[in-house]
Amino acid sequence: MCTVSFLPTGGNNFILTSNRDEKESREIANAPQNVVHHHINIVYPQDPKAKGTWIAVSENGFTLCLLNGGFVYHASKPPYKKSRGIVLLDFYKYNNVNQFVVNYDFKGIEPFTMVIVDYKSSLKLYELRWDGKQVHLSFKDHKTTHIWSSVTLYSKEVIEEREQWFKDWKGEQKDGYNPDEIKQFHLTGGKGVSESNLLMKREGTSTVSVTQVIKNEKMLEMNYTDCKRHSSSVVGIELT
């Protein structure tokens, strides 16, 4: 939940890829499963500790991805009311983004950034940032590419450097965007510095999984790579 990229692939279709950087002492997440949650069919990997998630896709037209932190680095001051991963699942209680923003009680929750892809009718892309005091919701251009890095792990300078790596990678893609190519970027992007590479590693913290969501006209597919177990799985939702 610390590096996320978005690639539009025409119409309502897209590729969303997420690297989850987490403490190595934290229990390994459960691989994605298809679950009925709030009467909606949702696919997501589950964090065993908090029972939440950092990425989810649903049959009702929303893909969500979470990053730790709002706009700037903050010192964590637990206890918090609930895990940010539960907030992501709570989103599916609401019919649309505005209902969630207006009606949800964010007080007492640690700052976060949520990337929201809405493909109910036409493709829309939102960025929601909770800074601990106020919700900031903005539209992002769904016709272009985006990359996010967690402000709790990466400085402004490193975030800008990563954006440049992403820009350089895009310049090499001559025949459109391919899921395997962007996944490879998430696995190898960087300059060989483990602390800032997309597949990162620091003392006690590393990239523990890479999750990719691929949407086409008929299918929503979640590809999950567990970097600690060296395993992978694919779960899909058929779109009707």
N, C-alpha and C positions, 0 to 999 in steps of 0.2 A: 504493500500500500504506500510505496514511497516513490515510485517512478511510473507514470502512466502516459501512454501515447494514444492519440486518436487519429485515424486515417479514414476519410470518406472514400467510398468506392463506387459511388453513383446511386442515384435514386435515394431510397431510404436505407441503403446498405453502408456498412462500416466495419472497421477492424479496431478493437480496443485492446491494448496490451498493458499488463500491469506487473511490475516487479514488487514483491512484498519483502521489505527489509525489516528484520525483526531480531530481537534478542535470541541468541542461540540456546539459551536456557529455557525459553518458552516451549511449551508442549507443541508438537507438530500438529498442524491443522489436518482435519479430515478432508479427504478429496471431495470434489463437488458431487452433490446428489440432487435429484429432482424431488422437491418438497412442496406440499400444498401449505401455503402460509398466508393467513388472512384471506382464505378462499381463492388464492391465486397460485398458479403453478410457477414456482421459482427454482432456479438452479443456482447453487452457491456452495463454495467450500466453507466449512465451519471451524471457527476457533474453539477448541475444546474448553478453554478456560472461561471465556465470557459468553460462549454460545452464539456469538454474533459472526459477522463476516466483513470482508473489505471489498468484495465484488459480487454482484448478483445480476442475473438476467431473468426476465419474466415474460410470460405470454401476454401480459396486459400492456406492453409497449414501453417498458423502461429498463435500461441497463444502468446500473449505478456502480461507482468505484470511489473508494475512500482513500484519502491521504491524511496523515497526521499533521496537525498544525493549520492555522489560518493564514495570516499574511506574514508573520514574523515568528522567529523562535520564541518559545515560551517555556518556562520551567514548569514541569508537571507537579501539581499540588493535589494529590488524592486525599481523601476519597472523593470520587465523582458520583453523580446520581446514577449513571448507567454507562456502559461501554459504548463507544462510538460505533462499534459494529452492530449493536442492537438498534441504534438510531437508523442505520441503513435499512435494516429489515422493517423498522417501523414506518418507513416511507411508503411501503406498499399498502398501508391502511387508507391511503388517500388516493383520490381520483386523478390528481394532477399536481404539478410542482407548486403552483400558487396556493392550493389548499394546504399543502405540507408546510410551506413557509409561514403562512398566516396562523395556522392552528396548532402547530407543534410547539411543545414547551422545551426550548433549548437550554434553559437555565440549569446550571449545575453540571453541564457536560463539557468535557475538555475540548479545546479548539480543534477544528478539522476543516478539511476541504473535501467537497463531494462533487465529482464529475457526474452529470446526469445526461444520458442520451435518451431522448424521447422520439420514438418511431411509431407512435400511434397512428398518425395520418401522414404528415410530412416530417422529415427528419429535423429535429431541433437539438441543440447542444447547450447545456447550462453549466455554469460554475457557481456552486454555493459555498460560501466561506462563513464559518461561525468563528468569531474571534474571542468568544467567551462573554461578550456583552451584546453583540448585535449580529444579525444575519445579513450577509451581503450576497445578493443574487444577481448574476449577470448573464446575458446571452453571449455565447461564443459563436463565431462564424462556422457553421457546420459544413461549409463547402471547402474548407481548408484544413490543414493538419495542425495538431497541437501536441505539446508535451508539458507535463507537470512533474516537479520534483518536490518532495516534502521539505518544508522550511524547518522542520525540527532536526533534520539530519544534514542538510546541505546549506552552505552559505550562499548569499546572493551571487557571489563571483562564480561559485561552482555551478549553481543553477544556470547562469548565463552561459557558462562553458558547455554544459550539457545541451542547452538549446542550440548552440552552434554545431555540436556533433550531429544532432538531429537534422539540422539544416543541410549539413554536408552529406548525410546519408540520403536525404530526399533528392539531392542533386544527382545522385548516382542511379536513381530509379527511372529508367527511360520508358518502361512499358507498363506503367501503372503500379499499384501497390499490391504486394504479395504477402500473405500471412507469414510464410516461412522466412521471408527476408526481414520483416520487421521484428519477428521473434529473435532472429539471429542478431539483430542490432541490440535488442534488450539483453542478450547474453554476452555480447562482445564489445559493445560501445564503450569508448573511453580511450585513455592514453596509457594504459598499463599501470595506473595508480589505483590500487585496490580500494582505497577510501572513497574515491569519487567515481570509479567505473560504474556503469549501469548494473552490472553484476558485482555488487560491492561486498567488501569484507573489512571489518574493523575489529578491534578487540571486543569480543562478546556479541557482536552484531554482524549479520550478513544477509544477503538475499536468500531467502528460504524457499521461494517459489516464484514461478512465472505463469501468469494466467492470461489467456487470450480469448476474447469474444469475437466471433466472426458472424455477421448477419448477412444473409442473402435473401432473395425473395421468398424462399420456401423454409428456411431453417435458421434458428439461432443456435450456435454451437459454442460450447465452452471447452477449450483445451487447457489442461492443467498439468504443469510440470513441477513435481516436488523435488527440489534441489537437494534435500537432505536424505530422502529415501531413494533418490535416483529412479523415480517412477513417474509415469504419466497416465492420464486418463482423458476421455472425451465424453461429454454429456450434452445432449441436444434437446431443443424444444421445437417441435414441428409447428410452423405457422400456417394458419388456415385463413 
